[in-house]
Amino acid sequence: MGISYSTAKWMAPTSFLIDFAAQQYGMLSKPNMKDIHDRNLSFFSPQPFFIAGFFFPQQLFQLAWLYRLYKLDPKKPGERGELDQMVDFVPYYSVGNLCIATWMVFWNSERLDISNIFVIINSVSQLYYVVAKLPAMNTNSTSSILTNIVSKTFAGIGVLDLLHNGSVAFAKDQPATTMVKALTGVGFGLASAASDWIFGGCLVYDLVALAVGQSALDSGWSKTLGAYAVGSAAIVAAKNLARPPYNGPNSGYTKTATDDVQDRV
């Protein structure tokens, strides 16, 4: 999905603005996104204010990332390597923003089956990038730090979106079955064991949002989710304290090369 530097510098902010406009529509329209949420509940319905509480700081990191994407100059050898990693993420970032914006239209129209298609595209795209494409964070590189934060928080909240929208689209007003409870515990446990602090923290946040959201619907399931959150946090902490994930010999971060960039500017 390689693109030119010049394309990346307009594509990313444009997709951000489209998503931001869609979010305003979702909050200000009648019914708004929370009204739809309250009318469509299931065993993976989170506390909705946790989602708002997540996206506000996450958008600040996006703005910092976009500013750096615009500011870095590929003609400067010292900046090209950092910019390459950011540009590599731009197609996934843009697809994510456009999917979220489109999701909002169908969510507010209460076409949850169609909105679920865009949730799947977004979540799978972000998870694929984080798992298969993203180099490990280099804490000496601001661009690497920001790219890791933005991509992993997109993927992390994407997990919650996937569970939430799928459950209300196809299992509205249904309780969690024994199989759902078991698979949730196993899935989050395995994902936590493979996660760094950022993505692992998002998984814990997802579980807390679900536990609080389910407290008024199914207290037993809510307590189970809370226990999963504690367990997930313990796994993430143990794994990352035992083997720090950043700046190691396998970090995947390489310094810049000074080759011709004119064809990509």
Salt bridges, closest charged atoms under 4 A:
ASP38 OD2 - LYS34 NZ 2.74
ASP38 OD1 - HIS37 ND1 3.14
GLU82 OE1 - ARG68 NH2 3.38
ASP84 OD2 - ARG80 NE 3.66
ASP84 OD1 - ARG264 NH1 3.60
ASP88 OD1 - LYS133 NZ 3.66
GLU110 OE1 - ARG39 NH2 2.62
ASP113 OD2 - ARG111 NH2 3.00
ASP196 OD2 - LYS152 NZ 2.56
ASP259 OD1 - ARG80 NH1 2.14
